[in-house]
Each structure stands twice: as C-alpha cells, then as structure tokens.
Amino acid sequence: MSSSVSVVVVPFLAQGHLNQLLHLSRIILSYGIPVHYVGTTTHNRQAITRAQGWDPVAASNFHFHNFQIPPFISPPPDPTAKIKFPSHLQPCFDACSHLRHPVSQLLQTLSSQSRKVIVIHDSLMGSVVEEVCSIPNAESYAFHTVSAFTIFFFFWDSMGRPKVDAEMPDEGDIPSLEGCFSDDFLKFISFQHQFLQFNSGRIYNTSKVIEGPYMKLLGETIRGKRHWALGPCNPVKLPDEKNTRRHYCLEWLDKQGKNSVLYVSFGTTTAMDDDQIKELAIGLRRSKQKFVWVLRDADKGDVFNGGEVRRPELPEGYEDSVKDVGLVVRDWAPQLEVLAHPATGSFVSHCGWNSCMESISLGVPIGAWPMHSDQPRNAVLITKLLKVGIVVKDWAKRDEIVIAATVEDCVKRLMGSKEGEEIRKRMAELGGALRESTAAGEESFPRELGRQAEELIVQQEEGEQQSSSCH
C-alpha cells in the first residue's frame, strides 16, 4: 500500500457551499496533499467557472470527480414567495442522494491506494459519505459553511436558552428561526445531521479572531468531537490580473476613488420581487452615492440549464439616469474581486456567511439585509457584536418592504457619515487582525492551519486506534 494520504472533499450543491470547500481545497493542496473534489458534472463546472483568486483546473494534485446523477427538475425561483428560502432548489438538494454510490466507490478505490483517506464533507452531505464508517483507513470531518455564532445558537435554542459565560446579544436581539427555512429543507437538515455522529471532528470557515468565544462554546456544547476554526478559506490576497481579461465591473471600479463605491449584492439564492427592487433602485439613486448593484435572479438548480431566466424590472430609464454614478450588473459578478478592489467602500449584503467572511477578511463594512437561512443571525453577529455593519432590514420586519427613504438613509450612513467612518475603522482593524492571523508568503493561510492540518491529515502511527467509530 502507498504511504500517501488522500483528501476527499464533498461539497453541498449550492454556490456558497461549493465555493467554500473549493477554497479549503486550495489550502490543503498547499501542503502537497492530493485533493479529490467530488460533485455532479454540472456543479463541478459551476464551481470552476466561478472560482476567484486561483485557478483550480491548473492546480497540481487537484482531481475533480464529475459524477452523473439522474435528471432533476430545475424550476425558476419565485420572487413573490412569502418565505424567501430558495425552495425551488429542493429537487437539486434531494438529488444529492444519488452521489452516495459513486462516492462510496471512489472511497473504496482510494482506500486501497492510500495509507489514509480523509473525507471532509459539507455538514449537509452526511448521508453521501456514510460509507466512511466501513473503511478501516478512512475518517471523516464535517465542514460547516455557517458561522460558529449561528451554529451555537441553534444548539442554544434546543437547550432552552441557558445562561452562558460569553458575550451575548440581548435575548430579544436573537432572531427566531421563523421564516428562515422551508419545511422540506428542515427535514433535509434533520436527516443529514444524524450522520454527524460518525465524524471525528468539525471544521469551520471562521477564525478565533472573529468568533473565539463561540468556538469555545461549541467545544463545550458538542463534546467528544474536535473543532477547528480554519478560516478564512477564501484568498485574502488576490493576484494582480489587470493585464488579463477582467469582468467589466472591475474596469468600472478602476475609474473610481478609494472607498467611494457601495457594492450591492444579495447572493445567489435571493429572488427579490419587483416592488422591492423599485424601492431599492430609487433609494440608491437618491443617495447620490456611487454603486455597483448586482441585479440578477437566484440560481436555478442547474445554472447552465437554458430556458427562460427572469430579468428583474427596474424603473423606466433607470440605468441611463444613474450612468454617471452607478453600474447595474445583470450577470454573475466576481464578488471576491469586487470586495478586494480599493474603490469598494461598503457592501449591502444578505449576510450569507461566505459573503460575511469575504467582507471581513477584506475589510469592507456591511449593510445587513438578511433574506433566509442563517443570514438573520449572521446579521446580529455583524451589527450587534462585531459592530462592523448597520442594519438595513430588521428581520422582525421581514414581511415589509424596505422603502426608498430607508435605503437612502442607510447608504448615507454607511458611505458618508461619522458613524460610517467609525464602522469602517472597526472593520479595517478586524480585517487587519484576521489577515495578520494568516501566514505571510506567496499564499496567505491561517498560521494555525499548518499544525492543525498535520493533526487532521497526518499519517497515523502503526497500531494507533481510529479516533472515530461507527458504533
């Protein structure tokens, strides 16, 4: 048997999940360890097409495994739905189950070729990697794509909200889960999480610089597991690619002053209705602040599936009326590169954790406008505890439209007020501390990652018992 170690990465089939595990793969590869990235042909293509900060196709020892699964329906999003959770993606999520057999075959093959097989899987893909338990030289680790703060409060709710020894928001500031998920997805979460008992530990895309107290609480709450904060997974220093073909919004940003542009984007799973789009459009125009607004419909389960794609409506003549100060982007935008651009001064965001980590690591303040899932609680962490953003939409008023006057006021607070300057200073300090926690060099990785990666991936001594069990 070879003395090598192989890592198998199994992401969940949604952009914010594909992206985070793609970036974690980049870090593991830097230690000379081969990585096998597993997914459907469509979703691996999606991950590659949208990769930023490095080229996964050109990376040495990086192997994509494109598995075919039966066709699934890929309906369009419903912008009028009361609950903004992307229920239209549920057929795609359910199709994940078809990956179990090909993944099991891959694990069996790798286990015969490698001394040790490490499986790092999205916490929502536990059932797909159940086979790990029957492979003597393999072990698995769950990867969490949401904040430690949010995960802890899921447990805190289930424990009856006990008093804990940590900095806590006021209990009334912790949003309920009402309206965060569809019933079908809650069942899906429950089913997948029952497989987490078989893991050797849990990995989080966060840093103790940001969430040290909540990592400690998770360690005390989820006993018998090892916990690693290995974030930020995203690159914190992007290569200079000005001589290569770039997205046109970056060319536009090149012409703007430092910290002068507001970036507005609500991620890949948000479908905003026309009435809200109109109010947001008017508020941005009235603010007289420069902006880049990514206005596109939510991803479908298959983003390459042709068919009709809704084009959100703007007020008549709007783009011409703001052409001197604003840019409306109708396609997918390279968010990491936009946030890293010196012209970007603030970010109105849905507060998905991927967006939060990117924004913090690059020092860009946040205007919090949560839509669903973990976003309302991430917004509390950003605005109430870290104090590196402001609330644009309060989750308690999620059924109400944010009117143009509110948008205008929030933009001015972020971009042109003393309050905004103080927030920008705090975010710059937090982002600087986070970047300083990463190692210097050609690539920037968390300093602790070297030691922790060795703990996680190192070949175990002969006769050492496995740290995980299926019993």
C-alpha positions as CSV (number, residue, x, y, z in Angstrom):
1,M,0.0,0.0,0.0
2,S,1.2,3.5,-0.8
3,S,2.2,5.7,2.1
4,S,0.3,8.7,0.7
5,V,-2.6,10.5,2.3
6,S,-5.6,11.5,0.1
7,V,-8.3,14.0,1.0
8,V,-11.8,13.7,-0.5
9,V,-13.9,16.9,-0.4
10,V,-17.6,16.6,-0.7
11,P,-19.5,20.0,-1.1
12,F,-23.2,20.6,-0.9
13,L,-24.7,21.5,-4.3
14,A,-25.2,25.3,-3.8
15,Q,-22.8,28.1,-4.7
16,G,-22.0,29.4,-1.2
17,H,-21.1,25.8,-0.2
18,L,-19.3,24.8,-3.4
19,N,-17.1,27.9,-3.1
20,Q,-16.1,27.5,0.5
21,L,-14.9,23.9,0.1
22,L,-13.2,24.8,-3.2
23,H,-11.1,27.4,-1.3
24,L,-10.4,25.0,1.6
25,S,-9.1,22.6,-1.1
26,R,-6.6,25.3,-2.2
27,I,-5.2,25.5,1.3
28,I,-4.9,21.7,1.7
29,L,-3.2,21.5,-1.7
30,S,-0.5,24.0,-0.5
31,Y,0.8,21.2,1.8
32,G,1.4,18.9,-1.1
33,I,-1.6,16.7,-0.3
34,P,-3.7,15.5,-3.2
35,V,-7.4,16.5,-3.0
36,H,-10.3,14.9,-4.7
37,Y,-13.2,17.3,-5.2
38,V,-16.5,15.4,-5.7
39,G,-19.7,16.5,-7.2
40,T,-22.1,16.3,-10.2
41,T,-20.7,17.3,-13.6
42,T,-22.9,20.4,-13.6
43,H,-21.9,21.6,-10.1
44,N,-18.2,21.0,-10.5
45,R,-18.4,23.1,-13.7
46,Q,-20.2,25.8,-11.7
47,A,-17.5,25.8,-9.0
48,I,-14.7,26.0,-11.6
49,T,-16.4,28.7,-13.7
50,R,-17.0,31.0,-10.7
51,A,-13.6,30.4,-8.9
52,Q,-11.7,33.5,-7.9
53,G,-8.2,34.2,-6.7
54,W,-6.7,31.0,-8.1
55,D,-7.2,28.5,-11.0
56,P,-8.4,25.1,-9.6
57,V,-8.0,23.5,-13.1
58,A,-4.3,24.3,-13.2
59,A,-3.6,23.2,-9.6
60,S,-1.3,20.3,-9.2
61,N,-2.7,17.2,-7.4
62,F,-6.3,18.6,-7.6
63,H,-8.7,16.0,-9.0
64,F,-12.3,16.7,-10.0
65,H,-14.6,13.8,-10.0
66,N,-17.6,14.5,-12.2
67,F,-20.4,12.1,-11.3
68,Q,-23.6,11.8,-13.4
69,I,-26.9,11.7,-11.5
70,P,-30.4,11.2,-12.8
71,P,-32.0,14.4,-14.2
72,F,-33.8,16.6,-11.6
73,I,-36.3,19.4,-12.3
74,S,-34.8,22.8,-12.1
75,P,-37.7,25.3,-11.7
76,P,-37.2,29.0,-11.6
77,P,-37.2,30.9,-8.3
78,D,-40.4,32.5,-7.0
79,P,-39.7,36.2,-6.2
80,T,-43.3,36.6,-4.7
81,A,-42.9,33.8,-2.1
82,K,-43.5,34.9,1.4
83,I,-40.6,32.9,2.8
84,K,-37.5,33.8,0.8
85,F,-35.8,30.5,1.3
86,P,-34.9,29.1,-2.2
87,S,-37.4,26.3,-2.2
88,H,-37.0,25.9,-5.9
89,L,-33.6,24.3,-5.2
90,Q,-35.1,21.4,-3.2
91,P,-35.2,19.0,-6.1
92,C,-31.4,19.7,-6.6
93,F,-30.8,19.2,-2.9
94,D,-32.7,15.9,-2.9
95,A,-30.7,14.7,-5.9
96,C,-27.6,14.7,-3.7
97,S,-28.6,11.3,-2.5
98,H,-27.6,9.8,-5.9
99,L,-24.0,10.7,-5.2
100,R,-23.7,8.2,-2.4
101,H,-22.9,5.2,-4.6
102,P,-20.2,6.8,-6.8
103,V,-18.7,8.5,-3.8
104,S,-18.6,5.1,-1.9
105,Q,-16.9,3.5,-4.9
106,L,-14.3,6.3,-5.0
107,L,-13.6,6.0,-1.3
108,Q,-13.1,2.2,-1.6
109,T,-10.7,2.8,-4.5
110,L,-8.6,5.5,-2.7
111,S,-8.5,3.4,0.5
112,S,-6.7,0.6,-1.5
113,Q,-4.2,3.1,-2.8
114,S,-3.6,5.4,0.2
115,R,-2.5,4.7,3.7
116,K,-5.0,7.2,5.0
117,V,-8.2,8.7,3.4
118,I,-9.6,11.9,5.0
119,V,-13.1,12.9,4.0
120,I,-14.1,16.5,4.5
121,H,-17.8,16.9,3.7
122,D,-20.3,19.6,3.9
123,S,-22.5,19.1,7.0
124,L,-25.4,18.7,4.7
125,M,-23.8,15.8,2.9
126,G,-23.5,13.4,5.7
127,S,-25.6,10.6,4.2
128,V,-23.5,10.7,1.0
129,V,-20.3,9.7,2.9
130,E,-21.8,7.2,5.3
131,E,-19.6,4.5,3.7
132,V,-16.6,6.0,5.5
133,C,-17.6,4.1,8.6
134,S,-16.9,0.8,7.0
135,I,-13.4,1.7,5.7
136,P,-10.7,1.0,8.3
137,N,-8.2,3.6,7.0
138,A,-10.6,6.4,6.4
139,E,-12.2,9.0,8.7
140,S,-14.5,12.0,8.1
141,Y,-14.8,15.6,9.2
142,A,-17.9,17.8,8.8
143,F,-17.4,21.2,7.3
144,H,-19.7,24.0,8.4
145,T,-20.4,26.8,6.0
146,V,-22.1,29.0,8.5
147,S,-20.8,31.0,11.5
148,A,-19.9,29.4,14.8
149,F,-22.2,32.0,16.3
150,T,-25.2,30.8,14.3
151,I,-24.4,27.1,14.9
152,F,-24.1,27.7,18.7
153,F,-27.4,29.4,18.9
154,F,-29.1,26.6,17.0
155,F,-27.9,24.4,19.9
156,W,-28.7,27.1,22.5
157,D,-32.3,27.2,21.3
158,S,-32.6,23.4,21.6
159,M,-31.2,23.5,25.1
160,G,-33.8,26.0,26.3
161,R,-31.6,29.1,26.0
162,P,-29.4,28.6,29.1
163,K,-27.2,31.3,30.5
164,V,-23.6,31.1,29.2
165,D,-20.3,32.7,30.0
166,A,-19.7,34.7,26.9
167,E,-20.5,38.0,25.2
168,M,-24.1,37.6,24.2
169,P,-26.5,39.8,22.4
170,D,-29.7,40.7,24.2
171,E,-32.0,37.7,24.1
172,G,-34.6,39.8,22.2
173,D,-31.9,40.5,19.5
174,I,-31.5,36.8,18.6
175,P,-33.9,36.2,15.7
176,S,-36.2,33.3,15.7
177,L,-36.0,30.7,13.0
178,E,-39.4,31.5,11.8
179,G,-39.3,32.3,8.1
180,C,-35.7,31.1,7.7
181,F,-36.3,27.7,6.1
182,S,-38.9,25.8,4.2
183,D,-40.4,22.7,6.0
184,D,-38.9,20.4,3.4
185,F,-35.4,21.8,4.0
186,L,-35.8,21.5,7.7
187,K,-36.5,17.8,7.2
188,F,-33.5,17.6,4.9
189,I,-31.2,19.2,7.6
190,S,-32.5,16.8,10.3
191,F,-31.9,13.8,8.1
192,Q,-28.3,14.8,7.2
193,H,-27.3,15.8,10.7
194,Q,-28.0,12.4,12.1
195,F,-24.9,11.2,10.3
196,L,-22.6,13.8,12.0
197,Q,-22.3,11.4,15.0
198,F,-19.8,9.4,12.9
199,N,-17.4,12.2,12.3
200,S,-14.0,12.6,14.0
201,G,-14.5,16.3,14.2
202,R,-15.8,19.5,12.8
203,I,-14.2,22.2,10.6
204,Y,-15.5,25.8,10.5
205,N,-14.8,28.5,7.9
206,T,-14.2,31.1,10.7
207,S,-11.4,32.4,12.9
208,K,-10.9,32.7,16.6
209,V,-10.1,36.4,15.8
210,I,-13.8,36.8,14.9
211,E,-15.6,34.0,16.8
212,G,-13.2,32.8,19.6
213,P,-15.9,32.8,22.3
214,Y,-18.4,30.9,20.1
215,M,-15.8,28.3,19.1
216,K,-15.1,27.7,22.8
217,L,-18.9,27.4,23.5
218,L,-19.3,24.9,20.6
219,G,-16.4,22.8,22.1
220,E,-18.1,22.8,25.4
221,T,-21.5,22.0,23.9
222,I,-20.6,19.4,21.3
223,R,-18.4,17.1,23.4
224,G,-16.4,14.2,22.1
225,K,-15.5,16.0,18.9
226,R,-12.6,18.0,17.8
227,H,-13.3,21.5,16.5
228,W,-11.1,23.5,14.1
229,A,-11.5,27.2,13.0
230,L,-9.6,27.2,9.7
231,G,-11.0,30.3,8.1
232,P,-10.8,32.4,6.2
233,C,-10.9,29.8,3.5
234,N,-11.1,32.5,0.7
235,P,-7.9,34.1,-0.5
236,V,-7.1,37.3,1.4
237,K,-4.6,38.4,-1.2
238,L,-5.7,38.3,-4.8
239,P,-3.3,38.1,-7.7
240,D,-2.9,41.2,-9.9
241,E,-4.7,40.3,-13.1
242,K,-5.0,43.7,-14.7
243,N,-3.3,42.5,-17.8
244,T,-5.8,39.7,-18.3
245,R,-9.5,39.8,-19.2
246,R,-11.5,41.0,-16.3
247,H,-15.2,41.5,-15.6
248,Y,-16.4,44.8,-16.8
249,C,-17.4,46.0,-13.4
250,L,-13.8,45.8,-12.3
251,E,-12.8,48.1,-15.2
252,W,-15.5,50.5,-14.0
253,L,-14.2,50.4,-10.4
254,D,-10.7,51.2,-11.6
255,K,-12.0,54.7,-12.5
256,Q,-13.4,55.4,-9.1
257,G,-11.8,56.8,-5.9
258,K,-10.8,54.8,-2.9
259,N,-13.7,53.6,-0.7
260,S,-16.1,55.6,-2.9
261,V,-18.4,52.8,-4.2
262,L,-21.1,50.9,-2.5
263,Y,-21.4,47.3,-3.6
264,V,-24.9,45.8,-3.5
265,S,-25.5,42.1,-3.9
266,F,-27.8,39.6,-2.3
267,G,-26.1,36.3,-3.2
268,T,-27.0,33.5,-5.5
269,T,-30.2,32.3,-3.7
270,T,-32.2,35.6,-3.4
271,A,-35.1,36.4,-5.7
272,M,-36.3,39.9,-5.0
273,D,-39.8,41.0,-6.1
274,D,-40.3,43.9,-8.4
275,D,-41.8,46.3,-5.8
276,Q,-38.8,45.9,-3.6
277,I,-36.4,46.3,-6.5
278,K,-38.1,49.6,-7.4
279,E,-37.7,51.0,-3.8
280,L,-34.1,49.9,-3.7
281,A,-33.4,51.4,-7.1
282,I,-34.9,54.8,-6.1
283,G,-33.1,54.8,-2.7
284,L,-29.7,54.2,-4.4
285,R,-30.3,57.0,-6.8
286,R,-31.5,59.4,-4.2
287,S,-28.4,58.7,-2.0
288,K,-26.2,60.2,-4.8
289,Q,-23.5,57.6,-3.8
290,K,-21.6,55.6,-6.4
291,F,-22.6,52.0,-6.5
292,V,-22.3,48.6,-8.2
293,W,-25.5,46.7,-8.0
294,V,-25.7,43.0,-8.9
295,L,-29.3,42.6,-10.0
296,R,-29.9,39.0,-11.2
297,D,-32.4,36.3,-10.3
298,A,-31.4,33.5,-7.9
299,D,-29.6,30.5,-9.3
300,K,-31.5,27.5,-10.5
301,G,-30.5,24.0,-9.5
302,D,-28.7,23.8,-12.9
303,V,-27.3,27.2,-13.7
304,F,-26.3,26.0,-17.2
305,N,-29.8,24.9,-18.0
306,G,-31.1,27.0,-20.8
307,G,-34.7,28.1,-20.6
308,E,-36.2,31.4,-19.6
309,V,-34.5,33.4,-16.9
310,R,-36.3,36.3,-15.3
311,R,-34.8,39.7,-15.8
312,P,-35.8,41.8,-12.8
313,E,-37.5,45.0,-13.7
314,L,-36.1,48.5,-13.0
315,P,-38.0,51.8,-13.2
316,E,-38.1,53.0,-16.8
317,G,-34.9,54.8,-17.9
318,Y,-33.2,54.0,-14.6
319,E,-29.9,52.8,-15.9
320,D,-29.5,55.9,-18.0
321,S,-30.4,58.1,-15.1
322,V,-27.6,56.7,-12.9
323,K,-25.0,56.1,-15.6
324,D,-22.6,58.7,-14.1
325,V,-22.7,57.2,-10.6
326,G,-24.0,53.6,-10.7
327,L,-23.5,50.4,-12.6
328,V,-26.1,47.7,-12.7
329,V,-24.7,44.2,-13.3
330,R,-27.1,41.7,-14.7
331,D,-24.9,38.7,-14.8
332,W,-22.8,36.9,-12.1
333,A,-20.2,39.2,-10.7
334,P,-16.8,38.2,-9.2
335,Q,-17.6,39.2,-5.7
336,L,-14.3,38.5,-4.0
337,E,-12.5,40.7,-6.6
338,V,-15.1,43.4,-6.2
339,L,-14.7,43.4,-2.4
340,A,-10.9,43.4,-2.8
341,H,-10.9,46.4,-5.1
342,P,-9.7,49.6,-3.4
343,A,-12.7,51.6,-4.7
344,T,-15.2,49.4,-2.8
345,G,-16.2,51.2,0.4
346,S,-19.2,49.2,1.8
347,F,-21.3,46.2,1.0
348,V,-25.1,45.9,1.2
349,S,-25.4,42.2,1.7
350,H,-27.8,39.4,2.6
351,C,-25.3,38.3,5.2
352,G,-24.7,34.8,3.9
353,W,-21.6,33.5,5.7
354,N,-19.5,33.3,2.6
355,S,-20.2,36.9,1.9
356,C,-19.5,37.9,5.6
357,M,-16.2,36.1,5.7
358,E,-15.1,37.7,2.4
359,S,-16.1,41.1,3.5
360,I,-14.4,40.9,6.9
361,S,-11.2,39.4,5.5
362,L,-11.0,42.3,3.0
363,G,-12.1,45.0,5.5
364,V,-15.4,46.1,3.9
365,P,-18.2,47.3,6.2
366,I,-21.6,45.6,5.8
367,G,-25.2,46.9,5.5
368,A,-27.1,43.9,6.7
369,W,-30.3,42.8,4.7
370,P,-30.9,39.2,5.6
371,M,-33.2,37.0,3.5
372,H,-33.3,33.5,4.9
373,S,-31.4,30.6,6.4
374,D,-28.5,31.5,8.8
375,Q,-28.5,35.1,7.5
376,P,-30.6,36.8,10.2
377,R,-28.3,35.5,12.9
378,N,-25.2,36.3,11.0
379,A,-26.6,39.9,10.7
380,V,-26.7,40.1,14.5
381,L,-23.1,39.0,14.8
382,I,-22.0,41.6,12.3
383,T,-24.1,44.5,13.6
384,K,-24.6,43.9,17.3
385,L,-21.4,42.1,18.4
386,L,-18.6,42.8,16.0
387,K,-20.1,46.3,15.2
388,V,-18.8,46.3,11.7
389,G,-22.1,47.0,10.0
390,I,-25.5,48.5,10.2
391,V,-29.0,47.0,9.9
392,V,-30.7,47.9,6.6
393,K,-33.6,45.5,7.1
394,D,-34.6,44.2,10.6
395,W,-35.5,40.5,10.5
396,A,-38.6,41.3,12.7
397,K,-39.9,43.3,9.7
398,R,-39.1,40.7,7.1
399,D,-42.6,40.8,5.6
400,E,-42.3,44.5,5.0
401,I,-40.8,46.3,2.0
402,V,-37.7,48.4,2.7
403,I,-38.8,51.8,1.3
404,A,-36.6,54.1,-0.7
405,A,-36.1,56.6,2.1
406,T,-34.7,53.8,4.4
407,V,-32.3,52.7,1.6
408,E,-31.2,56.2,1.1
409,D,-30.6,56.8,4.8
410,C,-28.7,53.6,5.3
411,V,-26.5,54.2,2.2
412,K,-25.6,57.7,3.5
413,R,-24.9,56.3,7.0
414,L,-22.5,53.7,5.5
415,M,-20.8,55.9,3.0
416,G,-20.9,59.5,4.1
417,S,-21.3,59.9,7.9
418,K,-19.2,59.8,11.0
419,E,-21.0,56.6,12.1
420,G,-19.9,55.1,8.8
421,E,-16.3,56.2,9.3
422,E,-16.2,54.6,12.7
423,I,-17.7,51.4,11.4
424,R,-15.1,51.4,8.5
425,K,-12.3,51.9,11.0
426,R,-13.5,48.9,13.2
427,M,-13.9,46.7,10.1
428,A,-10.4,47.7,8.9
429,E,-9.0,46.8,12.3
430,L,-10.8,43.5,12.4
431,G,-9.9,42.6,8.8
432,G,-6.3,43.5,9.5
433,A,-6.2,41.3,12.6
434,L,-7.8,38.5,10.6
435,R,-5.2,38.8,7.8
436,E,-2.4,39.0,10.4
437,S,-3.6,35.7,11.7
438,T,-2.6,34.2,8.4
439,A,0.9,33.2,7.4
440,A,3.0,35.6,5.3
441,G,4.3,34.3,2.0
442,E,3.2,33.8,-1.6
443,E,-0.1,32.5,-0.4
444,S,-1.8,33.5,2.8
445,F,-3.2,30.8,5.1
446,P,-4.1,30.7,8.8
447,R,-1.0,30.3,10.9
448,E,-2.6,27.5,12.9
449,L,-3.5,25.6,9.8
450,G,-0.1,24.1,9.4
451,R,-0.2,22.5,12.8
452,Q,-3.9,21.7,12.6
453,A,-3.7,20.2,9.1
454,E,-1.0,17.9,10.3
455,E,-3.2,16.9,13.2
456,L,-6.1,16.4,10.8
457,I,-4.3,14.7,7.9
458,V,-1.0,13.2,9.2
459,Q,-0.4,9.6,8.7
460,Q,-1.2,7.8,12.0
461,E,1.4,5.6,13.7
462,E,1.1,1.9,13.3
463,G,-1.4,0.4,15.7
464,E,-3.0,3.7,16.6
465,Q,-6.7,3.4,17.1
466,Q,-9.1,5.3,14.9
467,S,-10.4,8.4,16.6
468,S,-13.9,7.8,15.1
469,S,-16.3,4.9,15.4
470,C,-19.4,3.8,13.7
471,H,-20.8,2.3,16.9
